[in-house]
Amino acid sequence: MKGVAHNCLQRIWYEGDGWFRALLPLAGLYWMLISLRRFLYRCGVLRTHRAQVPVIVVGNITAGGTGKTPTTVWLTRELRARGFTPGVVSRGYGGSKSGTSMRVDARSDPAVVGDEPVLIAMRTGCTVVVDANRARAASMLVDDGADLIIADDGLQHYALDRNYEICVIDGSRGLGNGLLLPAGPMRETVTRIEEVDQVLVNGRLRQKQDVMSAGMQNAIEFELIATEVCRLNGSLTRPIERFSGTTVHAVAAIGNPVRFFDLLRSHGIQVIEHAYPDHARIRKGELDFGDDFDILMTEKDAVKFDRKVSDRFWYVPVDLAIDPVIAAPWLEQIESRMRDEQSKQ
């Protein structure tokens, strides 16, 4: 049932389905609620927590996957290489709820802490803390020695003050129909993009009208690239080119599964698609397709999966690639801003 609802909304948001009109009253109510919430924060009725160290927020303005997690991983690594001791806060979406902050490492259970935090911890080696109360999570990171906090998916979490905002947009889908939830994919109005410090676009922005309407002329484009494929049981890693010309079952429980399928096709792989709702827990029995084709899944799905599987199960790590000529001055700007903020703390 979840999958049916998800597919229906995708058609409404991104494919011009006219049923969005039936959802406009709910979108109007949503607009009133988010406007009231921001007003209450600006007036001080709702309080904002200022951490003892600088905070960078990596988020998006649309529902669904845009590439936030690979961006968070890349940025965390880059800032660590520049001498910072970053820690990452996350809501831990997809995990069980907890009234306390929880530290995450590569051995943590994704069913408890969420799949993305485990992936971030594995890829960065940095301290990751999950908590719906990100301010409380930030305090734990500071106690653990972090001198910089990166908030994964926290653009709309105004309870945590921030010194730098990054908004990640999916270039292939853009802003959809531009309407607020649930009539469209927008978490906030388009004007919110003009308030952030930097817009990153995953791929090329196909909908050029989005650039003009959202003031994204200075957006920086990046790509997610894959160079290898790893067996889930850890027994082998192969260059992704070795799969060129083969047929595989591609499994993805991410915000935009099509992006994963297209990535595999770009390497000459014939794909049988199996898309699931974002963060879905996939049981091994669901992947018995009655043939001998290899099964390739995203790394985000792999962290939730049992490692005791046959050699047919693989996952595909992706890395963020950005033009170094553009990335270097941007990272220097962030470093300078963060050093200045640290000196004020």
C-alpha positions in Angstrom: 0.0 0.0 0.0 2.9 2.4 0.8 4.4 1.7 -2.6 1.2 2.4 -4.4 0.7 5.8 -2.6 4.4 6.6 -3.2 4.1 5.9 -7.0 0.8 7.9 -7.2 2.5 11.0 -5.5 5.5 10.7 -7.9 3.2 10.9 -10.9 1.4 13.9 -9.4 4.6 15.7 -8.4 6.9 15.0 -11.3 4.8 13.8 -14.3 2.0 16.4 -14.6 -0.8 14.3 -13.2 -3.8 16.6 -12.7 -4.8 15.0 -9.4 -2.7 17.7 -7.6 -5.8 19.9 -7.6 -7.5 17.6 -5.2 -4.6 18.1 -2.8 -4.4 21.9 -3.0 -6.5 22.5 0.1 -4.1 20.4 2.2 -1.1 22.2 0.6 -2.7 25.5 1.7 -3.1 24.2 5.2 0.5 23.0 5.2 1.6 26.5 4.0 -0.2 28.1 6.9 1.5 25.7 9.4 5.0 26.2 8.1 4.6 29.9 7.9 3.3 30.1 11.5 6.2 27.9 12.7 8.8 30.1 11.1 7.1 33.2 12.5 7.2 31.7 16.0 10.9 31.0 15.6 11.6 34.5 14.4 9.7 36.0 17.3 11.4 33.9 19.9 8.3 32.1 21.0 9.9 28.9 19.8 13.5 28.8 20.9 16.6 28.1 18.8 19.5 26.3 20.4 23.0 27.7 19.5 25.7 25.0 19.7 29.1 25.8 21.2 30.7 25.1 17.8 29.8 26.1 14.2 27.0 24.2 12.5 26.6 23.4 8.8 23.3 22.1 7.6 23.0 19.9 4.6 19.4 19.5 3.5 16.9 19.8 0.7 13.7 21.7 -0.1 11.9 18.7 -1.7 10.7 15.4 -0.3 12.6 12.4 -1.4 16.2 11.7 -2.3 18.5 14.4 -3.7 21.9 13.1 -2.8 22.1 14.6 0.7 23.9 11.7 2.3 26.7 11.4 -0.3 27.1 15.2 0.1 27.3 14.9 3.9 29.9 12.1 3.5 32.0 14.1 1.0 31.8 17.4 3.0 32.7 15.6 6.3 35.8 14.1 4.7 36.9 17.3 3.1 36.6 19.3 6.3 38.4 16.6 8.3 41.2 16.8 5.8 41.4 20.6 6.5 42.0 20.0 10.2 38.5 20.1 11.6 37.1 17.4 13.9 33.5 17.2 12.5 30.6 15.3 14.0 27.4 14.5 12.3 23.9 14.8 13.7 20.9 13.1 12.1 17.3 12.4 12.9 17.9 8.7 12.1 14.9 8.3 9.8 13.9 4.7 9.4 15.1 3.7 12.8 13.1 3.1 15.9 12.2 6.1 18.0 14.2 7.0 21.1 13.9 9.8 23.6 17.7 10.0 24.0 20.7 10.7 21.8 22.5 7.6 20.4 26.0 7.3 19.1 26.3 5.5 15.8 29.2 3.5 14.4 29.6 0.9 11.6 28.3 -1.8 13.8 25.1 -0.1 14.9 21.7 -1.6 14.0 20.0 0.3 11.2 16.7 -0.8 12.5 17.4 1.2 15.6 19.4 4.2 14.4 18.4 4.4 10.7 20.3 3.4 7.5 21.8 6.7 6.6 23.6 7.4 9.9 25.2 3.9 9.7 26.3 4.6 6.2 27.8 8.0 7.2 29.6 6.5 10.1 31.0 3.7 7.9 32.2 6.1 5.1 33.6 8.9 7.3 34.9 7.3 10.5 33.5 10.4 12.3 31.2 10.4 15.3 27.6 10.3 14.3 24.7 10.9 16.8 21.0 10.4 16.0 18.2 12.1 17.8 15.0 13.7 16.7 16.1 16.5 19.0 19.1 17.6 17.0 20.1 20.3 19.6 20.6 17.5 22.2 22.5 15.5 19.6 24.8 18.5 18.9 25.5 18.8 22.6 26.6 15.2 22.8 28.9 15.7 19.8 30.5 18.7 21.5 31.1 16.7 24.6 32.7 14.0 22.5 35.2 16.6 21.1 33.7 17.8 17.8 34.7 21.3 16.9 32.3 21.4 13.9 28.8 19.9 13.5 27.3 18.9 10.2 23.5 18.4 10.3 22.3 15.8 7.8 18.9 16.7 6.5 18.3 19.6 8.9 17.3 22.5 6.7 13.8 22.7 8.2 14.9 21.9 11.7 15.0 25.5 13.0 15.4 24.4 16.6 19.1 24.1 15.9 20.9 27.3 14.9 23.2 27.2 11.9 26.1 29.1 10.5 26.0 27.8 6.9 23.2 26.2 4.9 23.6 23.9 1.9 20.5 22.9 -0.2 20.9 19.8 -2.4 18.6 19.5 -5.4 18.0 16.6 -7.8 18.9 18.0 -11.2 16.8 15.4 -13.1 13.6 16.1 -11.2 14.2 19.7 -10.2 11.4 21.1 -8.0 8.7 19.0 -9.6 5.5 21.0 -10.1 6.7 23.6 -7.5 3.8 23.0 -5.1 3.9 22.4 -1.4 3.2 19.1 0.2 1.1 17.1 -0.5 0.1 18.6 -3.8 3.8 18.8 -4.8 7.2 17.8 -3.4 8.1 21.1 -1.8 8.8 21.2 1.9 9.0 25.0 1.9 8.3 27.6 -0.7 10.8 28.3 -3.6 11.9 31.6 -2.0 13.6 29.5 0.8 16.3 28.6 -1.6 17.3 32.2 -1.9 18.2 32.2 1.8 20.7 29.4 1.8 24.4 29.9 1.5 25.0 27.4 -1.3 22.8 25.3 -3.7 24.2 22.0 -5.0 22.6 20.2 -7.9 22.9 16.5 -8.3 23.5 16.2 -12.1 22.5 18.8 -14.6 19.4 20.9 -13.8 17.1 19.9 -16.7 14.3 22.3 -15.8 15.9 25.6 -16.6 12.8 27.5 -15.2 13.8 26.3 -11.8 17.0 28.2 -12.0 15.3 31.5 -12.7 12.4 31.1 -10.3 14.6 30.0 -7.4 17.6 32.3 -7.9 19.9 29.4 -8.4 22.3 31.0 -10.9 25.3 30.3 -8.7 24.4 26.6 -8.0 27.3 24.1 -8.2 26.7 20.9 -10.0 28.1 17.5 -8.9 27.8 13.9 -10.0 27.5 10.6 -8.1 30.0 8.2 -9.6 30.5 4.4 -9.2 33.8 2.7 -9.9 33.4 -0.7 -8.2 30.9 -3.2 -7.1 31.3 -5.1 -3.8 29.9 -8.5 -2.7 27.6 -8.2 0.2 29.4 -11.1 2.0 32.7 -9.3 1.6 34.4 -11.9 -0.5 35.2 -9.8 -3.6 35.3 -6.3 -5.1 35.1 -5.8 -8.9 35.4 -2.8 -11.2 31.9 -1.9 -12.3 32.9 -2.2 -15.9 33.1 -6.0 -15.3 29.3 -6.0 -15.3 28.9 -4.2 -18.6 26.8 -6.2 -21.0 25.3 -8.4 -18.2 21.7 -8.4 -16.9 21.2 -7.8 -13.2 18.4 -7.3 -10.8 18.8 -3.7 -9.5 17.3 -3.1 -6.0 16.8 0.4 -4.5 14.9 1.6 -1.5 16.0 5.2 -1.8 14.2 8.5 -2.5 14.8 8.4 -6.3 15.5 4.8 -7.4 15.5 5.8 -11.0 18.8 7.6 -10.5 20.4 4.3 -9.3 19.0 2.4 -12.3 20.2 5.0 -14.7 23.7 4.9 -13.1 24.0 1.2 -13.8 22.7 1.6 -17.3 25.4 4.3 -17.9 27.9 1.5 -17.5 26.3 -0.7 -20.1 24.4 -2.9 -17.6 21.0 -4.3 -18.5 18.7 -3.5 -15.5 15.7 -5.3 -14.2 14.2 -2.7 -11.9 13.0 -3.3 -8.3 12.1 0.0 -6.6 11.0 0.2 -3.0 9.9 3.1 -0.8 12.7 5.1 0.8 14.2 3.4 3.8 12.2 0.2 3.3 13.6 -2.9 4.9 14.0 -5.6 2.2 13.8 -9.2 3.2 16.0 -11.7 1.6 13.0 -13.7 0.4 11.7 -10.8 -1.6 14.8 -11.0 -3.7 14.2 -14.5 -4.9 13.5 -13.7 -8.6 13.6 -17.3 -9.9 16.7 -16.9 -12.0 20.5 -16.7 -11.7 21.1 -13.0 -12.4 23.2 -11.1 -10.0 21.5 -8.7 -7.6 22.9 -5.2 -7.3 21.7 -2.9 -4.5 22.6 0.6 -3.2 25.1 0.9 -0.4 22.3 2.5 1.7 20.3 -0.7 1.3 23.3 -2.9 1.9 23.8 -1.6 5.5 20.4 -3.0 6.4 21.0 -6.4 4.9 22.3 -9.7 6.3 25.9 -10.3 5.2 25.4 -14.1 5.2 24.3 -14.3 1.6 25.4 -16.0 -1.6 27.9 -14.5 -4.1 25.0 -13.2 -6.2 24.4 -10.3 -3.9 26.4 -7.1 -4.5 26.2 -3.4 -3.6 27.4 -0.3 -5.4 29.2 2.4 -3.4 28.9 5.9 -4.9 31.1 9.0 -4.4 30.5 12.6 -5.0 32.5 14.1 -7.9 32.7 17.9 -8.3 34.9 20.0 -10.5 38.0 20.8 -8.3 38.4 24.2 -9.9 35.0 25.1 -8.4 35.2 23.0 -5.2 38.5 24.4 -4.0 37.5 28.1 -3.6 34.1 27.0 -2.2 35.7 24.8 0.4 38.1 27.6 1.3 35.1 29.9 1.8 33.5 27.4 4.1 36.8 26.8 6.1 37.3 30.6 6.5 33.7 31.1 7.7 34.0 28.2 10.2 37.3 29.4 11.5 35.8 32.8 12.1 32.8 31.3 13.9 35.1 29.2 16.0 37.0 32.3 17.1 33.8 33.9 18.3 32.7 30.9 20.3 
